[in-house]
Amino acid sequence: MTTTTQNSAAPGRAASGGGSAPFWAWAVAAVTFVTIIGAAAFASLPGLLIEPLHEEFGWSRGTIGFAVSVNLALYGVTAPFAAALMDRFGIRKVVAVALTVIAAGSLLTVWMTSAWQLVLCWGVLVGLGSGSMALAFAATVTNRWFVARRGLVTGILTAAGASGQLVFLPLLSWIVTRHDWRPAAVTVAIAALAVVPFVWLLLRDHPADVGVKPYGAEAFVPKPEPVRGAARRAVGVLARAARTGPFWLLAGTFAICGASTNGLVKTHFVPAAHDHHMPVTAAASLLAVIGVFDVVGTIASGWFTDRFSARRLLAVYYALRGVSLLFLPILLAPSVHPPMLFFIVFYGLDWVATVPPTIALCREHYGEDSAIVFGWVLASHQVGAAVVAFLGGVARDVFGSYDVVWYASGALCAVAALMALVIRRGAGEPVRAV
């Protein structure tokens, strides 16, 4: 009994006529979108706090980067277990608890005085909470509620994180600049808590809960029985997937994806721009613009994934990202100029465009276990992000510049492009245009 909509359970269960499938499927997708936006508020904050925390507490950028790396690593490692927990307890309960944990972790940072408290609150609590709200959540919703338009829906839900960045980055940077970092942390906590009522009242676990078919399905799908042993199942799925080549290629490419986005640009772009005397608010606004074009790029990627080879799409995305990172060190300057804007637009379109084809490849190779497999692939994404979040801060402390990190990440993206090309076609993969 899994997250896939194709399994059946509870024989004799019939549709109750509780509403139309398109209405409910898109309504659940909309609630999921808003929920991920609320969780994304915290993801907007780390890059804005490196300098304020360094100045107030005297902590090195490496120490602060370590707290961010713990957050990113737990975000990834929690995801596959969260997907299994959603099979056991339902999406609504898991997501509501996760949002509450995010709010608690963010709020408690207001009273911290030592670096270990930063690691505990910012790293552990928010990492666990946000991991349960990760892209495995989007994959679970998509698998349960949609048969048609899965690539498009995946793109839309993936774009929710970028939308959260768009909504909160300018606001949080203004708060940090004008009122200190503590009010910004409180704002994040309030944003996470504000979403909980919407989740509890409007989110539904399965189409059968309201008596409808999944969107695009030909027949009604009974709701599976709760799956017990969530942790055992998550580990078992990993053990089976780890015996296959595509898993390691997907995990490797996605680790580089995380290293070059969340670990590098989201964490270190603002302080790197500030090193070149660009105002923090201007640098944060550029990240917000990345969020604007990320929405466009990710939804477009979902549309492309429904029509073209996912492997070749990944190769193109990683190659273009690597080229753009190699140019970034010469573009950083005290003011925003047209070449920098071109980089921001270009990079934004590519930011998480890798997610829809990666989820599609997981689905094609691992079928009913795809959401949990993607959770483990996402774990590799976050481990890659965690390593670079930490090493980026260390490199800045040692070399006085981020240049070496930009160049190394560009080279890694070239490696990811080659890895994507050698992923073999899955047994369930339809023949698509190349």
Disulfide bonds with the S-S distance in Angstrom:
none
